[in-house]
């Protein structure tokens, strides 16, 4: 006999799936970013209970900009500025939010900002990077966060990023 989804799990599944689709990211990408198995994300999106600690659920939701009440997660606004400030410490050149946005949108990392991008991919919290990408894409129908995150995955390989989430 199969389990019947509860109202709470149905609400969770709707919000998570809708936000994931809004970001144009696959379950596999979300699994990699969150460290939560794709099979668990699939079960959640189907409305079934998943064995997941509260902190892991909160982190999964935060990656797509939600809190555990399905509202907008706090502290994830103006992430382009936060990310740019985060990665500009101790470098000769500073990177601003508009430059970071251009890098995300163009797919080109200028030589003088390679170290900044390494720091971004190695040290900046994943939810901050994902939300910065979302901000950069805005309402651009041609370039979605999912496409930029795929680029970031390529950059991570090219830049020999140790952090395995990309």
N, C-alpha and C positions, 0 to 999 in steps of 0.2 A: 504494500500500500504506500503510495507516495505522500509526502508531506504536503499540506496545504499552506501556501504562503500566508503569513500573518499580515495585518495592516501595517505594522512597523517595517517588516521586511519588504513589503510591496512599495512603501514610500521610499525606503532606502534604495531599492532597485531602480525606481523611476528617476530619482534625483541623480544617482551615480551614472546611470546609462545616458541620460539626457546631457549631462555635463560632459561626459567623455565624448559623446558624438558632437557636441558643440565645439569641443577642442579638436575634433577630427583625429583622435588618437585611437589606436586599436586596443583591445584588451591586452594583447602581448606587450605593447608599449607601456601601458599603465602598470602592468605587472613588473616590468623591468624597473620603471621609475620608483615604484613603491616597495619592491621586494616581496610582494604578496603573490602567490601563485596565480597564474591565469585561470586555473580551474576554480579557485576560490572567487575570483572576480566574476567569472561566468555564473557561478551559483548565486552570488549576491544579485547580479543583474536579472537572473531568472526569478528572483523573489524568494529564494530559499535561505534558510538559516545557514550561516557559515561559521565554522569554528575560528574565531578571530578575536584577539584581545582588543579591548576598547582603545588602547593607545595605537594599535595597528590600524583599526578602522578610522580613527581620527586622522592619522597620517595619510591614509588612502584618500579620504575626502579632501584633506588640505591640499593635496597635489592638484586637484581640480578646482581649488578655490572655495570649498565648502567647509562648514563646521558640522558638528554632529547633530545640530538641529536643522540642517540643510539650508541654512542661511549663508551669506557670504562670510568666509573666514576672516577674522580680524588680523590686522598686520600684514595683509597681502595686497595693499593698494600702493600704487606708485612703486612697483617692484623694479621697473627699469632704473629709476634713480637709486634705489637701495642696492641693486646689483652692481651698478656702475661705481657707486661709492665703495662698496665692499671690495671690489677688485682693483681699485686705483691706489691703494695704500702701498707705499714703498717702491713705486715705479717712477721713472723719469717723466714719462708721459701719463697724464691722467685721461681717463675715458669718461665721457659724459653720457647721459641717458640717450641723447639723440645719436651719438656715435654707435652706442651699443645696439640701438634699434636698427641703424643702417647695416650693421654687421649681420644681425639676424635676418633682415629682409633681403639683403644682397647675396648673402652666402659667402662673402669674401672677408677674410680676416686680414687687415693690413698688418704688415710685418711688425710695426711698432706696438701693436696690441695683442700679439700672440701670447705673451706672458699673462696678460690680463685674462684672456680667454681660457688659458690653462687654469688659472686661479678660479675663474668662474665655474669651470666644470669639475674641478677637484674639491673646492671648499664651500661654495655657496649652497645654502640649503636648496634641495630639489624643488620644493614648492615655490620658492622665490624665483628660481630660473624659469619654471613652467609659467608662472604668472607674468613674468617679464616678457616672455615670448608671446603670451596671449595679448598683453598690452601693445607690443610691437606690431602684431598682426592687425589689431583693431578690428574693423569690419571688412577687411580685405578678403573678398570672396576667392581670389586667386591663390593667396598664400595663407594657409591655415596654420595654427599652432602645431598640428600633427606633422605637416611638411617641414616646418622649421626644426622640430624635435628630431626628425629623421636626418636633417642636415647636421644637427648637433651630434648625433650618433656617429656620423662620418668624421666630423672634426675630432671627436674623442679618439677614434682610431688613429687618425693622422697625427694627432698631438700626443699620442701614447698616454692617454689618461688612464690612471690606475683605477679610479672609481668605476665600478662596473654597472652603474645604473643607466648609462647612456646607450 
